Every structure is written in C-alpha cells, then in structure tokens.
Amino acid sequence: MKLMRYGAKGAEKPALVDAQGVLRDLSGELVDITAHTLTPHGLQRLRDINPALLPVLANPGRTAVPWGGCAKFICVGLNYADHAAESNLPVPAEPILFTKTLSSLVGCNDPVVLPQGSVKGDWEVELGVVIGSKARYVSEADALKHVAGYCVVNDVSEREYQIERGGTWDKGKGCDTFGPVGPWMVTADEVHDPQALSMWLDLNGQRMQTGNTKTMIFGVAQLVSYISRFMTLYPGDLISTGTPPGVGMGRKPSPVYLKAGDEMRLGIEGLGEQQQRVFAWDAALIDD
C-alpha cells in the first residue's frame, strides 16, 4: 500500500494510492493515519478494505506528511562512503546518529524556509524508514520485522550552523521546514529490497545527486538494530538513513548553497517524488 495524507495543516485527511495509481479517500474509514495505523494490526485493517470502493480524490490539494504522531526523527550521518569522502571525513566505524526536530517535519511539496542569517543551506535525498512495532534491542535478523514502510526524506541542512557553530550537528539539521517527507509511505511488503533503490536530486533542473541504497555503509536492518540499543523505537518513529554524494557542500571547485527562489526536486525508486521551493526567512510560511 501507498499511504498518504492531504489537506491544510492541522486538518489533514487520510488517503491511499491504489494499484492503478489512483488516489483514494480513506476518510470514511478512519479519521487519520496515525502511529497506531502503522502497527501490524492497523495495516491489516487497511489491507482488508477494497480500494475500488473508496471515493476517488481528483484534487486533494496539499500533500501532508504521510502519517501523524511521529515521536522521534532520528538521522544517520555519513552513511555512504563517497559522501564521507566529499565531506573530507573518515568512514565511520559505527553509525553516526543525530536528531531532527519534529518542527522540521513538513509535507513533500511544502516551502523550505531558510533560517535568519542562513548562508550555507544544503540538500540531502535520503531513504526514510518508518517503524511499525516497538523495537528494543532487536537483532539484525529480526529488525526488518519492525518496519512499517519506507518514504522519501530531504534532510535539508544549514552547514554553517552544523559545522562551524560548535556543539552537535542538531542546530544545523532541525530548523523549521528542514524535513520534507513523502509523498507516501510505501508499506514494507511492497519494497522487496530496501538496499536496491535508486535515488536522485535536482537543483533548478540540474542533477546534483545520483545514488543507490546498495552503497550504504550500514544497511536498514543494521541501523534499526543498532539504534534500538540506544533508544526504544515506537510505531511512527522515523529513521533517515543518510545520503549519497552530490550535496552542495561537496561541489567542486566551489560549494553550492541554497538561496531563495531555488527549486529542489528529488525522488527514490518506487517511493515517489518531492518538489520544494526555497524561501528566505518568513514566519508566515511556517506558522499555522
């Protein structure tokens, strides 16, 4: 299944994309897609619905984050060796973890708003892993059993804040709007191998990133198992698994950074596409 939500902020409604690619309204069957919906029981309930009997959504409007109730947004840094190289950093011996704030979560086509004083905004197409059942000290062999599905994430970053302002990476990663997610969450049963997905990102029509999840240093099963040693993962939690090379910071001979008016377009095989316009700081684009 491809699950999504649509509508204005604070008034999102549930939907699914059927096998023919037709968008269907789920609001007659459930109020919203929440963390509970992503549990094995919740997903089975949706599988029992005949999509052909659901109303067609011709003009859904805004595409929202595919589910509500995300409690943790965990990210993995330098998880592609060639991205570590372009960042002039060693390949990590263990996964590097950081968090993005929940206020960074936005719909896949929502504006990306640069914070005040931003000079080094950057992009990162990433595979998102959505947890469907509680994971605590799980083995690699069992880790994928705890995954509800997968999605596209743009791990937008402010490199000056991240690298040059001291402390942890979080201050350059968790800015409002810096976590576009979607358009859908594709359930795990429809992603036969999360380590064989092509991915890409364009800036203003120019290809910047081309990669494949097969080149991850730490695969999805390893990451879920590893992270579950440090924190309990619950349904609705999101893990963003790192980016291939081609980020703005690593461009040669000179870095390229985001500016107002730029457009990012990105996607992952089978998981859909995103498109965002970049704006200078404007609280009205963020506040509900």
C-alpha positions as CSV (number, residue, x, y, z in Angstrom):
1,M,0.0,0.0,0.0
2,K,0.9,3.6,-0.5
3,L,-0.5,5.6,2.3
4,M,-0.7,9.4,2.4
5,R,-2.4,12.4,3.9
6,Y,-3.8,15.5,2.3
7,G,-5.2,18.9,3.3
8,A,-4.3,22.0,5.2
9,K,-2.0,21.9,8.2
10,G,-4.0,20.8,11.2
11,A,-6.8,19.4,9.1
12,E,-5.1,16.5,7.3
13,K,-7.2,13.6,6.0
14,P,-6.1,10.0,5.1
15,A,-5.8,8.6,1.6
16,L,-4.2,5.7,-0.3
17,V,-2.8,5.2,-3.8
18,D,-4.3,2.1,-5.3
19,A,-2.5,-0.4,-7.6
20,Q,-3.5,1.6,-10.7
21,G,-2.0,4.8,-9.2
22,V,-5.5,6.3,-8.4
23,L,-5.7,8.4,-5.3
24,R,-8.5,7.2,-3.0
25,D,-10.0,8.9,0.0
26,L,-9.8,6.9,3.3
27,S,-11.6,9.5,5.5
28,G,-14.7,7.4,5.5
29,E,-12.8,4.5,7.0
30,L,-10.6,6.3,9.6
31,V,-10.1,9.8,10.9
32,D,-6.4,10.0,10.2
33,I,-3.3,7.9,9.6
34,T,-1.5,7.8,12.9
35,A,1.3,5.9,14.6
36,H,-1.3,3.3,15.6
37,T,-2.4,2.9,12.0
38,L,1.2,1.8,11.2
39,T,1.2,-1.2,13.6
40,P,0.7,-4.7,12.1
41,H,-2.9,-4.7,13.3
42,G,-3.6,-1.2,11.8
43,L,-2.1,-2.0,8.5
44,Q,-4.0,-5.3,8.2
45,R,-7.2,-3.4,8.8
46,L,-6.4,-1.2,5.8
47,R,-5.5,-4.2,3.7
48,D,-8.9,-5.6,4.3
49,I,-10.5,-2.6,2.6
50,N,-11.3,-2.8,-1.1
51,P,-9.7,0.3,-2.6
52,A,-12.2,0.2,-5.6
53,L,-15.0,1.1,-3.1
54,L,-13.3,4.2,-1.9
55,P,-14.0,7.7,-3.4
56,V,-11.5,9.0,-5.9
57,L,-9.7,12.1,-4.9
58,A,-9.3,14.3,-8.0
59,N,-7.9,17.5,-6.4
60,P,-6.5,16.7,-3.0
61,G,-4.6,20.0,-2.6
62,R,-1.7,20.0,-0.2
63,T,0.2,16.7,0.3
64,A,1.0,16.4,4.0
65,V,3.4,14.2,5.9
66,P,2.1,10.7,5.3
67,W,1.3,9.9,8.9
68,G,0.7,11.8,12.2
69,G,2.2,11.1,15.6
70,C,5.9,10.8,14.8
71,A,7.6,11.0,18.2
72,K,11.2,10.6,17.0
73,F,13.0,11.8,13.9
74,I,16.4,10.0,14.0
75,C,19.0,10.5,11.3
76,V,22.2,8.8,10.3
77,G,25.2,10.8,9.2
78,L,27.9,9.9,6.7
79,N,26.3,6.6,5.8
80,Y,27.7,6.5,2.2
81,A,31.4,6.2,1.9
82,D,31.6,8.5,-1.1
83,H,29.6,11.2,0.8
84,A,32.0,10.9,3.7
85,A,34.9,11.4,1.2
86,E,33.3,14.6,-0.3
87,S,32.8,15.9,3.2
88,N,36.5,15.2,4.0
89,L,35.6,13.0,6.9
90,P,36.6,9.4,7.6
91,V,34.2,6.5,7.1
92,P,32.6,5.9,10.5
93,A,33.2,2.7,12.4
94,E,29.7,2.9,13.9
95,P,26.6,4.8,12.7
96,I,26.7,8.5,13.5
97,L,23.3,9.5,14.9
98,F,21.6,12.8,15.3
99,T,18.1,14.1,15.6
100,K,15.9,16.5,13.6
101,T,13.2,18.3,15.5
102,L,9.5,17.4,14.9
103,S,9.0,21.1,13.8
104,S,11.3,20.3,10.8
105,L,8.7,17.8,9.5
106,V,6.7,19.2,6.6
107,G,4.9,17.8,3.5
108,C,6.8,16.8,0.5
109,N,6.0,20.0,-1.5
110,D,5.8,22.5,1.3
111,P,8.1,25.5,1.3
112,V,11.6,25.1,2.7
113,V,12.3,28.3,4.6
114,L,15.9,29.2,5.3
115,P,16.5,30.4,8.9
116,Q,17.6,34.0,9.6
117,G,21.2,34.5,8.6
118,S,21.5,31.3,6.7
119,V,24.4,31.3,4.2
120,K,25.0,27.5,3.7
121,G,21.7,25.8,3.1
122,D,22.1,22.3,1.6
123,W,20.1,19.3,0.4
124,E,20.3,15.5,1.0
125,V,18.0,12.9,-0.6
126,E,17.5,10.0,1.9
127,L,15.6,6.8,2.4
128,G,13.2,7.1,5.3
129,V,12.4,4.1,7.4
130,V,9.1,4.1,9.4
131,I,8.8,2.0,12.5
132,G,5.6,-0.1,12.8
133,S,6.2,-2.1,16.0
134,K,8.2,-1.5,19.2
135,A,11.9,-2.2,18.7
136,R,14.2,-2.5,21.7
137,Y,17.5,-4.4,21.5
138,V,16.3,-6.2,18.3
139,S,18.7,-8.4,16.3
140,E,19.6,-7.6,12.7
141,A,17.8,-10.8,11.7
142,D,14.6,-9.5,13.2
143,A,15.0,-5.8,12.6
144,L,13.0,-5.5,9.3
145,K,10.0,-7.1,11.0
146,H,9.6,-3.9,12.9
147,V,9.5,-1.7,9.8
148,A,6.0,-0.5,8.7
149,G,7.3,1.1,5.5
150,Y,9.6,3.5,3.6
151,C,9.4,7.0,2.3
152,V,11.5,9.8,0.7
153,V,13.1,12.3,3.0
154,N,15.0,15.5,2.2
155,D,17.4,16.1,5.1
156,V,17.8,19.8,4.5
157,S,20.8,21.2,6.4
158,E,22.5,24.5,7.3
159,R,26.2,23.7,7.1
160,E,27.5,26.8,8.9
161,Y,25.2,26.0,11.8
162,Q,26.0,22.3,11.7
163,I,29.8,22.5,11.4
164,E,31.1,26.0,12.2
165,R,28.9,27.0,15.2
166,G,30.2,24.4,17.8
167,G,28.3,21.7,19.6
168,T,26.4,18.9,17.9
169,W,25.0,18.7,14.3
170,D,21.5,19.2,15.5
171,K,21.4,23.0,15.3
172,G,22.0,22.8,11.5
173,K,19.6,20.0,11.0
174,G,16.5,20.7,13.0
175,C,15.4,24.1,11.6
176,D,11.7,24.5,10.8
177,T,10.8,23.0,7.4
178,F,14.1,21.2,7.1
179,G,12.5,17.7,6.9
180,P,10.2,17.3,3.9
181,V,8.7,13.7,4.0
182,G,6.6,11.9,1.5
183,P,4.6,12.0,-0.8
184,W,3.6,8.5,0.5
185,M,4.7,5.9,2.9
186,V,5.0,2.6,1.0
187,T,4.4,-0.4,3.2
188,A,7.4,-2.7,3.7
189,D,5.7,-5.6,1.8
190,E,5.9,-3.6,-1.4
191,V,9.6,-2.8,-1.0
192,H,11.3,-6.1,-1.8
193,D,14.8,-4.9,-1.0
194,P,15.5,-1.6,0.7
195,Q,19.1,-1.9,-0.3
196,A,18.5,-1.7,-4.0
197,L,16.7,1.6,-4.5
198,S,18.0,4.3,-6.9
199,M,17.7,7.9,-5.7
200,W,18.3,11.3,-7.1
201,L,18.0,15.1,-6.5
202,D,17.9,18.0,-8.9
203,L,18.5,21.7,-8.1
204,N,16.9,24.1,-10.5
205,G,16.8,21.3,-13.1
206,Q,20.4,20.3,-12.7
207,R,21.2,16.8,-11.5
208,M,23.1,17.0,-8.2
209,Q,22.7,13.6,-6.6
210,T,22.6,10.2,-8.1
211,G,22.9,7.2,-5.9
212,N,21.6,3.8,-4.8
213,T,20.8,2.5,-1.3
214,K,23.0,-0.5,-2.1
215,T,26.1,1.7,-1.3
216,M,25.0,2.4,2.3
217,I,27.8,1.6,4.8
218,F,25.2,0.4,7.3
219,G,22.0,-1.1,5.8
220,V,18.5,-0.7,7.1
221,A,18.5,-3.8,9.2
222,Q,21.8,-2.9,10.8
223,L,20.5,0.6,11.6
224,V,17.2,-0.4,13.1
225,S,19.1,-3.0,15.3
226,Y,21.8,-0.5,16.2
227,I,19.5,2.4,17.1
228,S,17.3,0.1,19.2
229,R,20.2,-0.4,21.5
230,F,20.2,3.2,22.5
231,M,16.5,4.1,22.5
232,T,13.3,2.2,22.2
233,L,11.7,2.7,18.7
234,Y,7.9,3.0,18.6
235,P,5.4,3.0,15.8
236,G,5.5,6.2,13.8
237,D,9.2,6.9,14.6
238,L,11.2,7.9,11.5
239,I,14.8,7.0,10.7
240,S,16.5,8.9,7.9
241,T,19.4,6.7,6.6
242,G,21.9,9.0,5.1
243,T,22.6,10.5,1.7
244,P,24.8,9.6,-1.4
245,P,27.3,12.1,-2.7
246,G,26.4,15.3,-4.6
247,V,25.5,17.7,-1.7
248,G,26.2,21.3,-2.2
249,M,28.9,21.4,0.4
250,G,30.9,18.9,-1.6
251,R,30.6,20.5,-5.0
252,K,33.9,21.2,-6.8
253,P,35.6,23.5,-7.4
254,S,33.2,25.6,-5.3
255,P,30.4,24.7,-2.9
256,V,26.8,25.5,-4.0
257,Y,24.3,26.5,-1.3
258,L,20.6,27.1,-1.3
259,K,19.1,30.6,-1.9
260,A,15.6,32.0,-2.1
261,G,13.9,31.0,-5.3
262,D,15.8,27.7,-5.8
263,E,13.7,24.6,-6.5
264,M,14.6,21.1,-5.4
265,R,13.2,18.0,-6.9
266,L,14.1,14.6,-5.6
267,G,12.9,11.0,-5.6
268,I,13.6,7.4,-4.7
269,E,12.6,4.4,-6.9
270,G,9.1,3.2,-6.1
271,L,8.6,5.8,-3.3
272,G,7.6,8.9,-5.3
273,E,9.0,12.4,-5.8
274,Q,9.1,15.6,-3.9
275,Q,9.5,19.2,-5.0
276,Q,10.2,22.2,-2.8
277,R,10.8,25.9,-3.4
278,V,13.3,27.6,-1.2
279,F,12.3,30.9,0.6
280,A,14.1,33.4,2.7
281,W,13.0,33.6,6.3
282,D,9.3,34.4,6.7
283,A,7.5,33.2,9.8
284,A,4.2,33.3,7.9
285,L,5.3,30.4,5.8
286,I,5.9,28.3,8.9
287,D,3.2,29.3,11.4
288,D,-0.2,27.6,11.2
